Amino acid sequence: MSSACSHLHVHSEYSLLDGACKIDALAARAASFGQPALGLTDHGVMNGAVELYTACRSHGIKPILGCEAYVVEDHAQRRPSADGRGRLERFHLTLLASTPAGYRNLVKLSSAGFLHGFQRGKPSVDLAQMAAHAEGVIALTGCLQSRFCQHLLAGRDAQARAHAGELIEAFGEDNVYFEVQKNGLAEQDKVNEGVVRIAGELRRPLVATADVHYLRREDYRHHAALLCVQTKSTLSAPKISFDTNEFYLKSSEEMAGAFAQWPEAIASTLEIAERCDVELELGRQLIPRYPTPDGLGETEHLRALVEQGLRERYGDPPPAQALERARYELGVIERMGFNAYFLIVWDFVKFAKDSGIAVGPGRGSAAGSIVAYCLQITDIDPLRYDLLFERFLNPERVSMPDIDIDFSVRGRERVIRYVTEKYGRESVAQIVTFGRMFPRAATRDAARVLGHDYGAGDRLAKLIPDPVMGRSPSFQECLRPGQPLRAEVDRDPIAKQIAEVAQGLEGIVRNSSIHAAAVVIADRPLTEIVPLQIADAGTDEHGERVYRTVTQFSMRPIEQIGLLKMDFLGLRNLDVIEDALDIIERSSGERPDMATLPLDDAKTYEMMARGDSVGVFQFESEGMRETLKRVRPSELEHLIALNALYRPGPMEQIPTYTRGARNPETVSYADERLRSILQPTHGCIVYQEQAMQIAKEIAGFSGAKADDLRKAIAKKNREAMAKLKPEFFAGARASGTAEQVIELLWTTNERSADYSFAKAHAACYALTAYRTAWLKANHPAEYMAALISSVMDTKDRVPFFVAQAEQMGISILPPDVNLSDHEFVVVEGNIRFGLDAVKGVGFAAVEAIKRARGESNPAHPTPTKPFRDLWDFCARVDNRAVNKKAIEALIKCGAFGSTGDSRKGMLSVLEQAQGSGQKAQQDALIGQGSIFDLDAGGGLDTGWGPGAGAGAGGLALTTPSHASIPPDEFDRSELLAAEKESIGLFISAHPLKDVGAALRARADCSLGELGARHDGDWVTVGGMITQTKRLRTKKGDPMMFATLGDLDGTVEVLVFGKALAAHEDALQADSIVLVRGRLDHRDREKTCIVAQEVERFEPTLEEVRHADERAAKPIRPASELRLRLDATLLPGSVLGELKEVLAGFPGESEVVIELSTSVGRRRLRLGPEFRVTRGAALHAELDQLLGHAVLTAGTLEGAGGGAGERSGAARAVGAAG
């Protein structure tokens, strides 16, 4: 086409919150216009290079890889001027790679901008750096923000000409083009005149660009909204805006019309497109070589390690099944070229274990590999638990394996440092990840930029369904007829306006950050393959901003170019396990080995079957605790299944699974061949591996093809499913499978797409859960001590776990200068706080205290010289390490309790005691002492410093006389306030304990039960205000965030305008209050209460006594559960379904059903096998099943009732009487 052109200056969504274009849409639009090529020039980055390459190839056009660089005078200059004032000048320059060498140079330049020139949040390069990496790079003089155009705009033509000369000198005469744009801006028209004039004088070509920031002209408003998101402004008062709607990807005809006066500028776009020829090598394997010992090859070394592991795991000689599986896997691994991969993982896992860093038992599909098991990368036996190697590594599809490893949070960084040092700092980096605006976030952002209040966007966002298995629904799905969002958009013009803007923001990248776990390891310096950038990693312990080096390519492009990617995850529960083991070892001298733990501990399963799983990994939610009571697990297989089932979607199978577990004879199989596959899950298809086994057994698929089917189902790849369906049906028919069974299995596969779960992953997590449960069941005090220690930084969860420990009969003791160590210790089955928990008492202070008191056995700290009193403490502990503020905190939290003196009395003499102690220590240092320090031997011994103590020789110290410590003590409230001030929480008693029963009587539910309430419900709850933060809304109105806590949990309370003015006196830290307000489940991820009323809770002594008496009354025996139903509103199948629901809640309450029928009333009493445990979970399921058929008239209140009327089945569930 004669009028064809190529767009060379284009911004995608990777020009964060500035570019509004998705790359595939750009490529598709350019191809639809018949344009032969498409460039990509994002601000300072090349994040989209691989994405552009694959998109353009798929649409049949040429990709032109580039970058719009930020250019400064000197990349090393961090300040704009010597005195640090003024504005740092930064300009834009359009750079394109014309050759492979040019692409490599752009990769290095883009990386250098971050690694060596990061200034004020932007990557910066200077002319010298560009000249050094100019080979194969074409430079366009740039947009209005270029140095060249800024000179012209300011009338500095000579400087503009000089700068053009610098560019020509740096890049070469043939590699500089003079960029003109037609965007309707008067400044641009003025600049264009100068660009054309200087280009003519220098006899250099013009090139036309559109500076594309959005896809179509009509997307201008969406782009304007995106800029407002970036600048936190509104469309009515934007902080940044584009003054025209010309910055879109125009057709070739539009470009030709706009640049009609300079047709040669259009021709230059094709010339440049022709010159640019860069092929990216995708699909390679860039795995580093592993340095094997003794000159062994990687294959031999791996085999030797696996053979040794087989003997260790299975005994000597190993069973034939294990040998055969290992040989098969090793053959696949060698054929696919992954020997080094496994050795690298084995090496850093071994380093971690040898270094005392906790490593998880595995994660994800890698647990299906016996090679990984023998290398002790994983701890789950794939043979025992029927885990499939093909789920991990498909022998017919060469793709990089993916082994994810959990480390303790404390140890994770050490492992990454080890890998970095072993393979070279220049060859190891973390990976960038991008946060996108999915419909809920986009809706809230859209409402804000339109100037609406938070509530308008929040109400709409809550009409969008929850993500399923991490996948958010699209606006297209949410706006289908019948969907709640569609109904609201049709009803409300404001909702329609918000939704329209939100759709323009949907899916666009909002921010970049560091991937939580991914680390890339290369066989060469990374900047030879991939551009790097730096990412904000928060602040260090000194409050300084920390940055990490990450790849500019995200996970998918990293895999496409063949780099080795590992996931190093930090799992807090591993820290808890290690801390518990440390405490056990300190207390008993023995350390249980988690790797050899017996998996049939009756005590552990009895605890889990009671639902006593608070603090147990993956099993501590209220719903999961209820499920445990129903299922009553007795083996690891049960925990594995529950881990997979307790998720959106598969939860509907829990009643069926429970019934099968309790009555195996009720389980039936559509085909007898399914028995061996589904028997472990009692007839339910729970795992992806089961779907693969069914495809192999029933349809005759190979392991690799079964994995292809699994991937197609999981990704909802309808094209792949369509290809595999005829093969599945044909194979199943050939094996003699009944037609209805084939249809059933295929339908089940399709239904499982959203929630089928990898058994390998569930098994790994179930093993970690079992280990935490075993510790809680067998070493409860030590485990709870570790658990409390793990949440000390946040404090919010501490009262909850302290309350849990006390329910277990474990007392929480305050720190003690004579008895405490740094961390928690267990003393006679109770937990004593460590001294590290005291504010202002650091590591050095605790060490000084321990030195002064002396310890005969570090494993069992027993002071040889305990402190007699505060005077003795001040005299003997190094006053340089423990200052007055620290001693004051120790007194206030009760750490001098073993001396028997009062806290108030000690504080009154603290200044004298510290002064006396300082003088004694100074005298000892200079060899002086008063006559009272000498006994018959004539020596001086302060008990402090080198040689101190009875064994030092010479003269012993006599105790000088000091003023006695007054016995007066603070009252209880003052003592508790002092504890809170010094250690951040209440230790000796929690103020809520005294009034807990009275507070519960006035509240609808505890804070821990709010999750079961509906969004928008009005609730009254009680607790203590733990912290407050007052601020102003965007409109300038006052508001407050407050944290409310009880002994079950915490919740955030929002108090606005009038409510704040009316109740601010009650909203004070440490106030016990009742709050009435509206429940707000934010995206189901966070619950808060929008308060309307807040009142101090100050019950009378009589009210407290009466509530305590009521709470102390014995629980009545389980009463009947009566359901009154209108049979005319029920389908015939409902009784069967009802029995299935009831079977899922086994307990002691009999069930009576009263049916109102057209011929009268019938009464059914269900048999003992349908006795239930009554509670909110059962009521919710009955509500869902029975709905409007429930008759509420005359119904008695059911178990678990609170204040106010309940709805549906919950109202119809009553105690017969």
GIQUIKA-V759163 format. One record per backbone hydrogen bond with DSSP energy under -0.5 kcal/mol. NH is the residue of the N-H (numbers start at 1). CO is the residue of the C=O. E is the energy in kcal/mol with one decimal. If there is no record, write none. Layout:
# GIQUIKA-V759163
NH;CO;E  NH;CO;E
This chain:
# GIQUIKA-V759163
4;1;-1.5  7;37;-0.7  8;6;-0.5  10;8;-0.6  11;212;-2.7  13;21;-2.2  15;12;-2.0  16;14;-1.5  17;509;-0.7  18;15;-2.2  19;15;-3.0  20;213;-3.4  26;22;-2.0  27;23;-2.5  28;24;-2.5  29;25;-2.3  30;26;-2.7  31;27;-2.4  32;28;-2.1  33;29;-1.3  34;31;-1.6  35;30;-2.2  38;62;-2.3  39;7;-2.9  40;64;-1.3  41;10;-3.1  44;42;-0.7  44;68;-2.7  49;46;-1.9  52;48;-3.0  53;49;-2.3  54;50;-2.6  55;51;-2.3  56;52;-3.0  57;53;-2.1  58;54;-2.2  59;55;-1.4  60;57;-1.0  61;56;-2.6  62;36;-2.7  64;38;-2.7  65;63;-0.6  66;40;-1.2  67;95;-2.4  68;42;-2.4  69;67;-0.9  69;93;-2.3  71;69;-0.6  71;91;-3.7  72;125;-2.5  77;74;-1.4  78;76;-0.6  84;81;-1.8  89;87;-0.5  91;71;-2.7  92;145;-1.7  93;69;-1.5  94;140;-1.1  95;67;-2.4  95;93;-0.5  96;138;-2.7  97;65;-2.8  98;96;-0.6  98;136;-3.2  99;136;-1.0  103;99;-2.3  104;100;-2.3  105;101;-2.1  106;102;-2.4  107;103;-2.4  108;104;-2.0  109;105;-2.8  110;106;-3.0  111;107;-2.0  112;108;-2.7  113;109;-2.1  114;110;-1.0  114;111;-0.7  115;111;-3.0  116;112;-2.6  117;112;-1.1  118;114;-0.7  119;117;-0.6  119;122;-3.0  122;119;-1.8  124;113;-1.7  125;70;-2.4  130;126;-2.0  131;127;-2.6  132;128;-1.8  133;129;-1.0  133;130;-0.6  134;131;-1.0  137;134;-2.2  138;96;-3.0  139;175;-3.1  140;94;-2.9  141;177;-2.0  146;143;-2.2  150;146;-2.3  151;147;-2.1  152;148;-1.8  153;149;-2.9  154;150;-1.7  155;152;-1.5  156;151;-3.1  157;155;-1.2  160;156;-2.1  161;157;-2.8  162;158;-2.5  163;159;-2.5  164;160;-2.3  165;161;-2.0  166;162;-1.9  167;163;-2.2  168;164;-2.3  169;165;-2.4  170;166;-2.3  171;167;-3.0  172;168;-2.2  175;172;-1.8  176;173;-0.8  177;139;-2.4  178;205;-2.8  179;177;-0.7  180;207;-2.5  182;209;-0.5  189;185;-2.0  190;186;-2.2  191;187;-2.4  192;188;-3.0  193;189;-1.4  194;190;-1.1  195;191;-2.5  196;192;-2.9  197;193;-2.1  198;194;-2.7  199;195;-2.5  200;196;-2.2  201;197;-2.2  202;198;-2.4  203;199;-0.6  203;200;-0.7  204;199;-2.6  207;178;-2.3  208;265;-1.9  209;180;-2.0  212;9;-2.1  213;247;-2.8  214;247;-1.8  219;216;-1.8  220;217;-1.8  221;218;-0.6  223;219;-2.4  224;220;-2.4  225;221;-2.1  226;222;-2.1  227;223;-2.3  228;224;-1.6  229;225;-2.0  230;226;-2.2  231;227;-2.2  232;228;-0.8  232;229;-0.5  233;228;-2.0  234;237;-0.8  235;449;-3.2  237;234;-0.7  238;235;-0.5  243;241;-0.5  248;246;-1.0  249;214;-0.8  249;215;-1.0  250;248;-1.1  255;251;-2.3  256;252;-2.5  257;253;-2.5  258;254;-2.4  259;255;-2.1  260;257;-1.2  262;259;-1.7  263;260;-0.6  265;262;-2.0  266;262;-0.7  266;263;-0.6  267;263;-1.9  268;264;-1.8  269;265;-0.8  269;266;-0.8  270;266;-1.0  271;267;-2.0  272;268;-2.9  273;269;-2.1  274;270;-2.3  275;271;-2.1  276;272;-2.3  277;98;-2.3  277;275;-0.5  280;278;-0.5  282;280;-0.9  283;560;-4.0  286;284;-0.6  286;562;-3.3  287;285;-0.5  291;289;-0.5  292;290;-1.3  295;292;-0.6  296;293;-2.1  301;297;-2.5  302;298;-2.4  303;299;-2.4  304;300;-2.5  305;301;-2.1  306;302;-2.4  307;303;-2.8  308;304;-2.1  309;305;-2.3  310;306;-2.5  311;307;-1.5  312;308;-1.9  313;309;-2.7  314;310;-2.7  315;311;-1.6  317;315;-0.5  323;319;-2.1  324;320;-2.9  325;321;-2.1  326;322;-2.4  327;323;-2.5  328;324;-2.2  329;325;-2.6  330;326;-2.8  331;327;-2.1  332;328;-2.0  333;329;-2.9  334;330;-2.5  335;331;-2.4  336;332;-2.1  337;333;-0.5  337;334;-1.0  338;333;-2.8  342;338;-1.9  343;339;-2.0  344;340;-2.7  345;341;-2.1  346;342;-2.8  347;343;-2.4  348;344;-2.0  349;345;-2.2  350;346;-2.5  351;347;-2.4  352;348;-2.0  353;349;-2.5  354;350;-3.0  355;351;-1.6  356;353;-1.3  357;352;-3.0  358;356;-0.5  360;406;-3.0  366;363;-0.7  367;364;-1.4  368;365;-2.4  369;366;-2.0  370;368;-0.5  373;369;-1.5  374;370;-2.6  375;371;-1.9  376;373;-1.1  377;372;-2.5  378;372;-1.3  379;361;-3.1  380;361;-0.5  381;379;-0.5  382;380;-0.7  385;381;-1.7  386;383;-0.9  387;382;-2.5  392;388;-0.5  392;389;-1.4  393;389;-3.0  395;393;-0.7  397;394;-1.8  399;397;-0.9  404;363;-0.6  404;402;-0.6  405;567;-2.7  407;569;-3.5  408;358;-1.8  412;408;-1.7  413;409;-0.6  415;411;-1.7  416;412;-2.2  417;413;-2.5  418;414;-2.2  419;415;-2.4  420;416;-2.5  421;417;-2.6  422;418;-2.3  423;419;-2.5  424;420;-1.3  427;424;-1.9  428;425;-0.8  429;520;-1.9  430;549;-1.8  431;518;-1.3  432;551;-0.9  432;553;-0.6  433;513;-2.5  435;511;-2.5  437;508;-2.2  438;436;-1.3  442;438;-3.0  443;439;-2.3  444;440;-2.0  445;441;-2.7  446;442;-2.7  447;443;-2.3  448;444;-1.9  449;445;-2.6  450;446;-1.6  451;448;-1.6  452;447;-2.4  456;453;-0.9  457;453;-1.1  458;454;-2.6  459;455;-2.6  460;456;-1.3  461;457;-2.8  462;458;-1.8  463;460;-1.8  464;461;-1.4  468;471;-2.3  469;467;-0.6  471;468;-2.0  472;470;-0.6  478;474;-2.2  479;475;-1.9  480;477;-1.1  483;480;-2.2  485;463;-0.5  486;478;-0.9  487;483;-2.1  488;484;-2.0  489;485;-2.6  490;486;-2.4  491;487;-1.4  492;488;-2.8  493;491;-0.5  496;492;-2.1  497;493;-2.3  498;494;-2.5  499;495;-2.6  500;496;-2.2  501;497;-1.9  502;498;-2.7  503;499;-2.3  504;500;-1.0  505;501;-0.8  505;502;-0.8  506;502;-1.2  507;437;-3.6  508;505;-2.0  510;435;-4.0  511;435;-1.5  513;433;-2.5  515;431;-3.1  519;566;-3.4  520;429;-3.5  521;564;-2.3  522;427;-2.6  526;426;-2.9  528;525;-2.0  529;526;-2.5  530;526;-3.3  533;550;-3.0  535;548;-2.5  537;546;-3.4  540;544;-2.3  543;540;-2.1  546;538;-3.2  548;535;-2.4  550;533;-3.1  551;430;-2.2  552;531;-3.3  553;531;-0.5  558;554;-2.1  559;555;-2.2  560;556;-2.2  561;557;-2.2  562;559;-0.9  563;558;-1.9  564;286;-0.6  564;521;-0.9  565;563;-0.5  566;519;-3.2  567;403;-1.0  568;517;-2.8  568;566;-0.7  569;405;-3.0  569;567;-0.8  571;407;-3.0  571;569;-0.6  572;570;-0.6  574;571;-1.5  575;571;-0.9  575;572;-0.5  576;572;-2.0  577;573;-2.4  578;574;-2.5  579;575;-2.8  580;576;-2.6  581;577;-2.5  582;578;-2.4  583;579;-2.4  584;580;-2.6  585;581;-2.6  586;582;-2.5  587;583;-2.3  588;584;-3.2  589;584;-0.5  589;585;-2.0  590;584;-0.5  594;592;-0.8  596;593;-0.9  597;594;-1.0  601;598;-0.5  602;600;-0.5  605;601;-1.8  606;602;-2.6  607;603;-1.8  608;604;-2.2  609;605;-2.7  610;606;-1.2  611;608;-1.8  612;607;-1.9  613;611;-1.8  616;613;-2.3  617;615;-0.5  619;616;-2.0  625;621;-2.3  626;622;-2.1  627;623;-2.1  628;624;-2.5  629;625;-1.6  630;626;-1.6  631;627;-2.7  632;628;-3.0  638;635;-0.9  639;635;-1.2  640;636;-2.6  641;637;-2.4  642;638;-2.5  643;639;-2.1  644;640;-1.4  645;641;-2.6  646;642;-2.5  647;645;-2.8  650;648;-1.0  651;647;-1.6  652;649;-1.6  653;650;-2.4  654;651;-1.8  657;653;-3.0  658;654;-3.1  659;655;-2.6  660;656;-2.3  661;657;-2.4  662;658;-2.3  663;659;-2.6  666;663;-2.6  667;664;-1.6  674;671;-2.4  675;672;-1.4  678;674;-3.0  679;675;-2.3  681;678;-1.1  682;679;-1.8  683;678;-2.2  684;681;-1.7  686;684;-1.0  688;757;-2.4  691;687;-1.3  692;688;-2.1  693;689;-2.5  694;690;-2.5  695;691;-2.0  696;692;-2.0  697;693;-3.1  698;694;-3.1  699;694;-0.9  699;695;-0.7  700;696;-0.7  701;695;-2.2  706;702;-2.7  707;703;-1.7  708;704;-1.8  709;705;-2.2  710;706;-2.1  711;707;-2.5  712;708;-2.4  713;709;-2.5  714;710;-2.7  715;711;-2.4  716;713;-1.3  717;712;-2.4  718;716;-1.4  721;717;-2.6  722;718;-2.6  723;719;-1.5  724;720;-2.0  725;721;-2.4  726;722;-0.7  727;723;-0.6  728;724;-2.6  729;725;-2.8  730;726;-2.8  731;727;-2.8  732;728;-2.5  733;729;-2.5  734;730;-2.3  735;731;-1.1  736;733;-1.8  737;732;-2.2  742;738;-2.1  743;739;-2.4  744;740;-2.1  745;741;-2.7  746;742;-2.5  747;743;-2.5  748;744;-2.4  749;745;-2.2  750;746;-2.2  751;747;-2.4  752;748;-1.7  753;750;-1.3  754;751;-0.6  755;752;-0.9  756;752;-2.7  757;686;-1.3  762;758;-2.3  763;759;-3.1  764;760;-2.0  765;761;-2.4  766;762;-2.4  767;763;-2.0  768;764;-1.9  769;765;-2.5  770;766;-2.7  771;767;-2.3  772;768;-2.1  773;769;-2.6  774;770;-3.1  775;771;-2.1  776;772;-2.1  777;773;-2.7  778;774;-2.6  779;775;-2.7  783;779;-2.6  784;780;-2.7  785;781;-2.2  786;782;-2.0  787;783;-2.4  788;784;-2.8  789;785;-2.3  790;786;-1.7  791;787;-0.7  791;788;-1.0  792;789;-1.1  794;791;-0.7  795;791;-2.1  796;794;-1.6  798;795;-0.9  799;795;-0.7  801;797;-2.2  802;798;-2.9  803;799;-2.6  804;800;-2.1  805;801;-2.6  806;802;-2.3  807;803;-2.0  808;804;-1.2  809;806;-1.6  810;805;-2.5  811;809;-0.6  813;811;-0.6  813;831;-3.7  817;895;-3.1  820;816;-2.9  821;823;-0.7  825;832;-2.1  827;825;-0.5  827;830;-2.9  828;826;-0.5  830;827;-1.8  831;811;-2.6  832;825;-3.3  832;830;-0.5  833;813;-2.2  835;821;-3.0  836;822;-1.8  837;834;-1.2  838;835;-1.7  839;982;-2.9  841;838;-1.9  842;840;-0.8  846;842;-2.1  847;843;-2.4  848;844;-2.1  849;845;-2.1  850;846;-2.5  851;847;-2.4  852;848;-2.1  853;849;-2.1  854;850;-1.5  856;862;-1.4  860;857;-1.0  863;818;-0.5  864;853;-0.5  864;854;-1.1  865;853;-3.2  873;869;-2.2  874;870;-2.6  875;871;-1.8  876;872;-1.8  877;873;-2.5  881;878;-1.4  882;878;-1.8  883;881;-0.6  887;883;-2.2  888;884;-2.6  889;885;-1.9  890;886;-2.2  891;887;-2.4  892;888;-2.5  893;889;-2.1  894;891;-1.3  895;890;-2.6  897;894;-1.6  899;896;-1.7  900;897;-1.2  901;896;-0.5  905;968;-0.8  906;902;-2.2  907;903;-2.3  908;904;-1.5  909;905;-1.0  909;906;-0.5  910;906;-0.7  913;909;-2.9  914;910;-3.0  915;911;-2.2  916;912;-2.7  917;913;-2.4  918;914;-2.7  919;915;-2.1  920;916;-2.3  921;917;-2.3  922;918;-2.5  923;919;-2.8  924;920;-2.0  925;921;-2.0  926;922;-1.6  927;924;-0.7  928;923;-2.8  933;930;-2.0  934;931;-1.1  938;935;-2.1  948;945;-1.9  952;949;-1.7  953;950;-0.6  960;958;-0.5  966;964;-0.5  975;971;-2.3  976;972;-2.4  977;973;-2.1  978;974;-2.1  979;975;-2.1  980;976;-2.5  981;977;-2.2  982;978;-2.0  983;979;-2.6  984;979;-0.6  984;980;-1.5  985;979;-0.6  993;990;-2.2  994;990;-0.6  994;991;-0.5  995;991;-0.7  996;992;-1.0  999;995;-2.7  1000;996;-2.6  1001;997;-1.8  1002;998;-0.9  1002;999;-0.7  1003;999;-0.9  1003;1000;-0.5  1004;1020;-3.4  1005;1020;-0.7  1009;1006;-1.2  1010;1007;-1.4  1012;1009;-1.3  1013;1010;-1.7  1016;1079;-2.8  1017;1014;-2.0  1019;1017;-0.5  1019;1077;-2.6  1021;1075;-2.5  1023;1073;-2.0  1024;1045;-3.3  1025;1071;-2.8  1026;1024;-0.6  1026;1043;-3.0  1027;1043;-0.9  1029;1041;-2.5  1031;1039;-2.4  1033;1037;-3.0  1036;1033;-2.0  1039;1031;-2.6  1040;1055;-2.2  1041;1029;-2.8  1042;1040;-0.5  1042;1053;-2.6  1043;1027;-2.7  1044;1042;-0.6  1044;1051;-2.9  1045;1024;-2.6  1046;1049;-2.5  1051;1044;-2.3  1052;1087;-1.0  1053;1042;-3.7  1054;1089;-3.0  1055;1040;-2.5  1055;1053;-0.5  1057;1038;-1.2  1059;1056;-0.9  1060;1056;-2.0  1061;1057;-2.4  1062;1058;-2.3  1063;1059;-1.7  1064;1060;-1.2  1066;1063;-1.1  1067;1063;-0.9  1067;1064;-0.6  1068;1066;-1.7  1070;1025;-4.0  1071;1068;-2.0  1073;1023;-2.8  1073;1071;-0.6  1074;1095;-2.7  1075;1021;-3.2  1076;1093;-2.6  1077;1019;-2.2  1078;1090;-2.2  1079;1017;-3.2  1080;1088;-3.0  1082;1080;-1.0  1082;1086;-3.2  1083;1081;-0.9  1085;1082;-2.3  1086;1082;-1.6  1088;1080;-2.4  1089;1052;-2.3  1090;1078;-2.7  1091;1054;-2.5  1091;1089;-0.9  1092;1076;-3.0  1093;1076;-2.1  1095;1074;-2.4  1097;1072;-3.2  1098;1096;-0.9  1104;1100;-2.2  1105;1101;-2.6  1106;1102;-2.7  1107;1103;-2.2  1108;1104;-2.5  1109;1105;-2.3  1110;1106;-2.2  1111;1107;-2.6  1112;1108;-1.7  1113;1109;-0.8  1113;1110;-0.9  1121;1150;-3.4  1122;1120;-0.6  1122;1214;-2.1  1123;1152;-2.8  1125;1123;-0.6  1125;1154;-2.9  1126;1189;-3.2  1127;1125;-0.9  1127;1156;-1.7  1128;1156;-0.7  1129;1126;-1.7  1130;1127;-1.5  1134;1131;-1.7  1137;1133;-1.8  1138;1134;-3.1  1139;1135;-2.5  1140;1136;-1.6  1141;1137;-2.2  1142;1138;-2.7  1143;1139;-2.2  1144;1140;-0.7  1144;1141;-1.2  1145;1142;-1.9  1147;1171;-1.3  1148;1172;-0.6  1149;1172;-2.6  1152;1121;-3.3  1153;1164;-3.3  1154;1123;-3.5  1154;1152;-0.5  1155;1153;-0.6  1155;1162;-2.9  1156;1125;-3.1  1157;1155;-0.7  1157;1160;-3.1  1160;1157;-1.3  1162;1155;-2.6  1164;1153;-3.4  1166;1151;-2.4  1166;1164;-0.6  1170;1167;-2.1  1171;1168;-1.5  1172;1149;-2.6  1173;1145;-2.0  1174;1172;-0.6  1179;1175;-2.2  1180;1176;-2.3  1181;1177;-1.8  1182;1178;-2.4  1183;1179;-2.6  1184;1180;-2.1  1185;1181;-2.1  1186;1182;-3.0  1187;1182;-0.5  1187;1183;-1.9  1189;1186;-2.2  1190;1187;-1.4  1191;1124;-3.0  1192;1190;-0.6  1195;1192;-1.8  1201;1198;-1.1  1210;1207;-1.0  1211;1207;-0.7  1211;1208;-1.2  1212;1208;-1.1  1213;1209;-1.0  1214;1122;-1.3  1214;1212;-0.8  1215;1197;-0.8  1216;1214;-0.6
